[in-house]
Amino acid sequence: MIDLDLICICDVESTGLNPTTDEVIELGCILYSLSHNTVLQQVSTLMPVSVDVNPVEHINGISAGAASKLDGRPFQSEAIDLIESIMAYADGILAHNAPFDRSFVDRLEISTVASSVPWIDTRSVTWPRATRQRCNLVELALAYSIPVWSNHRALTDCQLLAHIIQREPDAKRLLEKELESKVWATWRTTVNDKEGQARAKAAGFRWNDKTCPANGVWSRLMHPDDIAQLPFDVVVMGADYAN
Amino acid sequence: MIDLDLICICDVESTGLNPTTDEVIELGCILYSLSHNTVLQQVSTLMPVSVDVNPVEHINGISAGAASKLDGRPFQSEAIDLIESIMAYADGILAHNAPFDRSFVDRLEISTVASSVPWIDTRSVTWPRATRQRCNLVELALAYSIPVWSNHRALTDCQLLAHIIQREPDAKRLLEKELESKVWATWRTTVNDKEGQARAKAAGFRWNDKTCPANGVWSRLMHPDDIAQLPFDVVVMGADYAN
């Protein structure tokens, strides 16, 4: 039985979407205690990048000049060490759309520690108050009546997630379920069934997901307990949870 | 000529108002670059306290149990080390009502480093958009159209201050003026002049301030440049800025 208490909520801001060619420009994390339902520690740091201009400065507002400001300063590496220590101690690392953040963390020195801890993608969680499943962080925060007035800085996004968790009474169990075995729920329809497709999408289903063993179906990897709550009938296919 | 760039915005949450008997329960700071007008680093950590119950848990929401959760863990001291490194490197340490925060920081191991850097009390700054001077942090944030939906956690309060600075075009000069010599502006009135007293109060004047060399007057320690902007006539008394 998985028992989560200390979780590390993590967020990466980057210079683009490609972890092979783009770089981490800011890294942030929050150490959160589920048993105390509160934030224990927070840390974020800009990271120097090799480019002179951040191609996505219009999104995250971080200039390459600001990011280079800390280059070679002791507190630059001290902040990374602190993030590494927090990750090493956490029962799980959380991120919203975790595969994205993880692909960038994998390229940092902290990757060995980060990959020794199970990751939980909060976008895959079936949040009871979400108006549609697999929605983005801002939409999810608003569904939880959390005021949003900025995003796309690492710690701001971590804090939105911390507030969502704090307001969700069942958070601990919801997150633990993400670490248990899941199955593929699949659903087939016709091209013209727009209403059915919208309903599947709102339930977090994706069409022709490449990671799903069935082709040409709407599907979602889910905890078996959540299948019964779907508003339509699905075909279930076994699949172990691949973290 | 003082030239501020990297500032450390600092906030202490404590178990009470008395630095001799009460303890720091959370410490947070933001490293902010005035030249880039952006946040470079953020860090906060709960700190173990000797009491079983935090007497002001109803204010800051921090339980003694949560604060003790980090006791003896490596990242507890790593976070403090990071705060110390940031303070050591900063051109100034900022806090809203700085004497309060400083009295608590003075009791921590980081006090030697913290006292080697000039402190700036942002409550003493003449903020152009403040509806009244020397107001509290929430009032000041609202005057700058910054949404406030929580306070009294260390990093939340630092972030409010960072947003105020980010929105104030003249922030660099306003903060630098706090480190220059100041004078006492004093104003005398009668007991019944309620309107005049309210006006003096809104301008940040206090009655019978014990640190003012004159008795029985309304007074404020100010930068000489700001005297002319007062909406009433004052008597100026020389006084060096005592940091």
Boltz contact constraints between the chains, C-beta under 6 A:
constraints:
  - contact:
      token1: [A, 33]
      token2: [B, 69]
      max_distance: 6.0
  - contact:
      token1: [A, 36]
      token2: [B, 66]
      max_distance: 6.0
  - contact:
      token1: [A, 38]
      token2: [B, 66]
      max_distance: 6.0
  - contact:
      token1: [A, 40]
      token2: [B, 46]
      max_distance: 6.0
  - contact:
      token1: [A, 40]
      token2: [B, 69]
      max_distance: 6.0
  - contact:
      token1: [A, 40]
      token2: [B, 70]
      max_distance: 6.0
  - contact:
      token1: [A, 41]
      token2: [B, 45]
      max_distance: 6.0
  - contact:
      token1: [A, 41]
      token2: [B, 79]
      max_distance: 6.0
  - contact:
      token1: [A, 42]
      token2: [B, 44]
      max_distance: 6.0
  - contact:
      token1: [A, 42]
      token2: [B, 155]
      max_distance: 6.0
  - contact:
      token1: [A, 43]
      token2: [B, 43]
      max_distance: 6.0
  - contact:
      token1: [A, 44]
      token2: [B, 42]
      max_distance: 6.0
  - contact:
      token1: [A, 45]
      token2: [B, 41]
      max_distance: 6.0
  - contact:
      token1: [A, 46]
      token2: [B, 40]
      max_distance: 6.0
  - contact:
      token1: [A, 66]
      token2: [B, 36]
      max_distance: 6.0
  - contact:
      token1: [A, 66]
      token2: [B, 38]
      max_distance: 6.0
  - contact:
      token1: [A, 69]
      token2: [B, 33]
      max_distance: 6.0
  - contact:
      token1: [A, 69]
      token2: [B, 40]
      max_distance: 6.0
  - contact:
      token1: [A, 70]
      token2: [B, 40]
      max_distance: 6.0
  - contact:
      token1: [A, 74]
      token2: [B, 85]
      max_distance: 6.0
  - contact:
      token1: [A, 75]
      token2: [B, 82]
      max_distance: 6.0
  - contact:
      token1: [A, 75]
      token2: [B, 85]
      max_distance: 6.0
  - contact:
      token1: [A, 75]
      token2: [B, 86]
      max_distance: 6.0
  - contact:
      token1: [A, 78]
      token2: [B, 82]
      max_distance: 6.0
  - contact:
      token1: [A, 78]
      token2: [B, 85]
      max_distance: 6.0
  - contact:
      token1: [A, 79]
      token2: [B, 41]
      max_distance: 6.0
  - contact:
      token1: [A, 79]
      token2: [B, 82]
      max_distance: 6.0
  - contact:
      token1: [A, 82]
      token2: [B, 75]
      max_distance: 6.0
  - contact:
      token1: [A, 82]
      token2: [B, 78]
      max_distance: 6.0
  - contact:
      token1: [A, 82]
      token2: [B, 79]
      max_distance: 6.0
  - contact:
      token1: [A, 82]
      token2: [B, 82]
      max_distance: 6.0
  - contact:
      token1: [A, 85]
      token2: [B, 74]
      max_distance: 6.0
  - contact:
      token1: [A, 85]
      token2: [B, 75]
      max_distance: 6.0
  - contact:
      token1: [A, 85]
      token2: [B, 78]
      max_distance: 6.0
  - contact:
      token1: [A, 86]
      token2: [B, 75]
      max_distance: 6.0
  - contact:
      token1: [A, 147]
      token2: [B, 149]
      max_distance: 6.0
  - contact:
      token1: [A, 149]
      token2: [B, 147]
      max_distance: 6.0
  - contact:
      token1: [A, 155]
      token2: [B, 42]
      max_distance: 6.0
